[in-house]
């Protein structure tokens, strides 16, 4: 299975929601630069992705710096960050 999401994801600048689920081998999001190009992204959901979920843990996960600008983040049905 896929381990890293593709860099071209950053070209989808109008995205407001991303749902990633059932990706047991997924470890990494695209680069920080690509993720920050998603300037309209409001919600990120990660379900049943054990490695990526751990890597996206608030402040301690290796991928946190790539997603900390996203207002609403849910990992495995737990609100990691919820800003109204």
VMD Tcl script that draws the C-alpha trace (Angstrom):
set ca {
  {0.00 0.00 0.00}
  {0.85 3.64 -0.27}
  {3.18 5.05 2.41}
  {3.26 8.74 1.41}
  {0.54 10.91 -0.10}
  {1.61 12.54 -3.39}
  {3.02 16.07 -3.58}
  {0.43 17.10 -6.20}
  {-2.17 17.08 -3.43}
  {-0.89 20.59 -2.66}
  {-2.16 21.73 -6.07}
  {-5.77 21.20 -4.94}
  {-5.87 24.61 -3.27}
  {-9.69 24.78 -3.14}
  {-10.03 21.70 -0.93}
  {-11.90 22.36 2.30}
  {-12.10 18.79 3.65}
  {-9.82 15.77 3.46}
  {-10.82 12.33 4.75}
  {-8.17 9.63 4.88}
  {-9.29 6.20 6.00}
  {-8.30 2.55 6.06}
  {-4.69 3.18 5.01}
  {-2.77 0.88 7.31}
  {0.59 1.50 5.58}
  {0.28 5.27 5.18}
  {3.04 7.01 7.16}
  {3.41 10.51 5.76}
  {1.48 13.41 4.31}
  {2.93 15.44 1.44}
  {5.66 17.95 2.29}
  {4.99 20.87 4.60}
  {5.11 23.22 1.59}
  {2.45 21.18 -0.23}
  {0.21 21.02 2.84}
  {0.48 24.76 3.41}
  {-0.69 25.35 -0.19}
  {-4.05 23.95 0.95}
  {-4.97 27.37 2.30}
  {-8.75 26.71 2.30}
  {-8.50 23.40 4.12}
  {-10.77 23.54 7.17}
  {-11.11 19.90 8.21}
  {-8.82 16.87 8.20}
  {-10.14 13.45 9.24}
  {-7.84 10.45 9.66}
  {-9.55 7.11 10.41}
  {-8.08 3.64 10.72}
  {-4.61 4.75 9.67}
  {-2.57 3.62 12.69}
  {0.86 4.86 11.62}
  {-0.30 8.18 10.17}
  {-2.60 8.73 13.14}
  {0.33 8.36 15.52}
  {2.50 10.61 13.35}
  {-0.20 13.31 13.46}
  {-0.43 13.42 17.26}
  {-0.75 16.98 18.54}
  {2.65 18.60 19.12}
  {4.53 15.27 19.39}
  {3.87 13.62 16.03}
  {6.42 13.90 13.23}
  {3.69 15.16 10.85}
  {2.13 17.68 13.28}
  {3.99 20.69 11.84}
  {2.42 19.94 8.45}
  {-1.16 20.09 9.76}
  {-1.09 22.45 12.75}
  {-2.52 25.28 10.59}
  {-5.73 23.29 9.89}
  {-8.56 24.47 12.18}
  {-10.30 21.10 12.69}
  {-8.42 17.82 12.91}
  {-9.93 14.47 13.89}
  {-7.77 11.36 14.29}
  {-9.50 8.04 14.99}
  {-12.72 9.79 16.06}
  {-10.94 11.98 18.62}
  {-10.80 15.74 18.20}
  {-7.14 16.62 18.06}
  {-7.93 20.23 17.33}
  {-11.33 21.82 17.02}
  {-11.61 25.54 16.46}
  {-15.02 27.01 15.68}
}
mol new
graphics top color blue
foreach p $ca { graphics top sphere $p radius 0.5 }
foreach p [lrange $ca 0 end-1] q [lrange $ca 1 end] { graphics top cylinder $p $q radius 0.2 }
display resetview
